[in-house]
Amino acid sequence: MNFTVRKGKVEDVETVLQLIIELAIFENEPNAVEITIEDLKKDGFGKVPKFNFFVAEEDQEIIGLAFFYERYSTWKGRILHLEDLIVTKSKRKSGVGKALYAEVLKYAYKNDYNRVAWEVLDWNRNAIQFYENSGAKVLKEWNVAQMDKENLATFVKNN
C-alpha cells in the first residue's frame, strides 16, 4: 500500500466529516454526529484553532484521519488528546492507523507534551491490543463521564 501522511488542510474538512460519520456508524452511534463542515472550518482554522489533524492519503484520496487537540492536566501540565483515529473500512489493517498514530506521537514528543491520552471502547479488542502493543497503558479502572447539551440545560435550569 502506498500512502502518505500529512497535516490536514481546510480543503480536507468535507472528507474529514465523512470519516467522522463512518466512525460513528462503526461505534454504533450513527445519529450522534452533530458538527458540520462549517463548524470544522471555523473551529479548526480560525484565529485560535481548537484542533489539529493529520490525514493519510492514497492517490489523492483521504483514507484515514488522526484528530487531536491540546489539554491541560493538573498532574502533568500540557497533554495532547487524541480524539479520534479513523481509517476508512476498506483500508483497515494496512498500516494506515499505525502511521497516523505514530505521527501524533511524534508530534507530541517534538512539541514537548507530557502525555498523550485518548479513550477506546471496551469492546474494540483490536484497538486495545494495538495500543497496548505500542506501549500505551489502557486504564480499565477509569470511566468516562459526559454531560450533553440537553443535560447541561437541565442542570443549569435546576441549579
For each residue, the residues with C-beta under 8 A, 3 or more apart:
1: 58 91 94 95 96
2: 58
3: 56 57 58 63 64 96 99
4: 56 57 58
5: 54 55 56 57 99 100 103
6: 54 55 57
7: 52 53 54
8: 12 13 16 44 52 53 54 55 65
9: 12
10: 13 41 44 45
11:
12: 8 9 15 16 53 55 62
13: 8 10 16 17 37 40 41 44
14: 17 18 37
15: 12 18 19 55 62
16: 8 12 13 19 20 40 53 55 62 65 67
17: 13 14 20 21 33 35 36 37 40
18: 14 15 21 22
19: 15 16 22 23 62 64 65 86 88
20: 16 17 23 24 33 35 65 67 84 86
21: 17 18 24 25 30 33
22: 18 19 25 26 86 88 89
23: 19 20 26 27 84 86
24: 20 21 27 29 30 31 32 33
25: 21 22 28 29 30
26: 22 23 89
27: 23 24 121
28: 25
29: 24 25 32 33
30: 21 24 25
31: 24
32: 24 29
33: 17 20 21 24 29
34:
35: 17 20 39 40
36: 17 39 40
37: 13 14 17 40 41
38: 41 42
39: 35 36 42 43
40: 13 16 17 35 36 37 43 44
41: 10 13 37 38 44 45
42: 38 39 45 46
43: 39 40 46 49 50 51
44: 8 10 13 40 41 49 50 51 52 53
45: 10 41 42 49
46: 42 43 49 50
47:
48:
49: 43 44 45 46 52
50: 43 44 46 69
51: 43 44 67 68 69 83
52: 7 8 44 49 67 68 69 107
53: 7 8 12 16 44 65 66 67 68
54: 5 6 7 8 65 66 100 103 104 107
55: 5 6 8 12 15 16 62 64 65 66
56: 3 4 5 62 63 64 65 87 91 96 99 100
57: 3 4 5 6 60 61 62 63
58: 1 2 3 4 61 63 91
59:
60: 57
61: 57 58
62: 12 15 16 19 55 56 57 65
63: 3 56 57 58 87 88 91 96
64: 3 19 55 56 85 86 87 88 91 96 97 99 100
65: 8 16 19 20 53 54 55 56 62 84 85 86 100
66: 53 54 55 82 84 85 86 100 101 103 104
67: 16 20 51 52 53 82 83 84 85 86
68: 51 52 53 80 81 82 83 104 107 116
69: 50 51 52 80 81 83
70: 78 79 80 81 113
71: 78 79 80 81 117
72: 77 78 79
73: 76 77 78 79 114 115
74:
75:
76: 73 79 114 115
77: 72 73 114
78: 70 71 72 73 112 113 114
79: 70 71 72 73 76 113 114 115 116 117
80: 68 69 70 71 104 107 108 111 113 115 116 117
81: 68 69 70 71 116 117 118
82: 66 67 68 85 101 104 116 117 118
83: 51 67 68 69 118
84: 20 23 65 66 67
85: 64 65 66 67 82 97 100 101 104 118
86: 19 20 22 23 64 65 66 67
87: 56 63 64 91 92 94 96 97 100
88: 19 22 63 64 91 92
89: 22 26 92
90:
91: 1 56 58 63 64 87 88 94 96
92: 87 88 89 96 97
93:
94: 1 87 91
95: 1 98 99
96: 1 3 56 63 64 87 91 92 99 100
97: 64 85 87 92 100 101 130
98: 95 101 102 130
99: 3 5 56 64 95 96 102 103
100: 5 54 56 64 65 66 85 87 96 97 103 104
101: 66 82 85 97 98 104 105 130 134
102: 98 99 105 106
103: 5 54 66 99 100 106 107
104: 54 66 68 80 82 85 100 101 107 108 116
105: 101 102 108 109 116
106: 102 103 109 110
107: 52 54 68 80 103 104 110 111
108: 80 104 105 111 113 116
109: 105 106 112 113
110: 106 107
111: 80 107 108
112: 78 109
113: 70 78 79 80 108 109 116
114: 73 76 77 78 79
115: 73 76 79 80
116: 68 79 80 81 82 104 105 108 113
117: 71 79 80 81 82
118: 81 82 83 85
119: 144
120: 124 127 128 131 138
121: 27 124 127
122: 128 140
123:
124: 120 121 127 128
125: 128 129
126: 129 130
127: 120 121 124 130 131
128: 120 122 124 125 131 132 138
129: 125 126 132 133
130: 97 98 101 126 127 133 134
131: 120 127 128 134 136 138
132: 128 129 135 136 137 138
133: 129 130
134: 101 130 131
135: 132
136: 131 132
137: 132
138: 120 128 131 132
139: 142
140: 122
141:
142: 139
143:
144: 119
145:
146:
147: 151 152 155
148: 151 152
149: 152 153
150: 153 154
151: 147 148 154 155
152: 147 148 149 155 156
153: 149 150 156 157
154: 150 151 157 158
155: 147 151 152 158 159
156: 152 153 159
157: 153 154
158: 154 155
159: 155 156
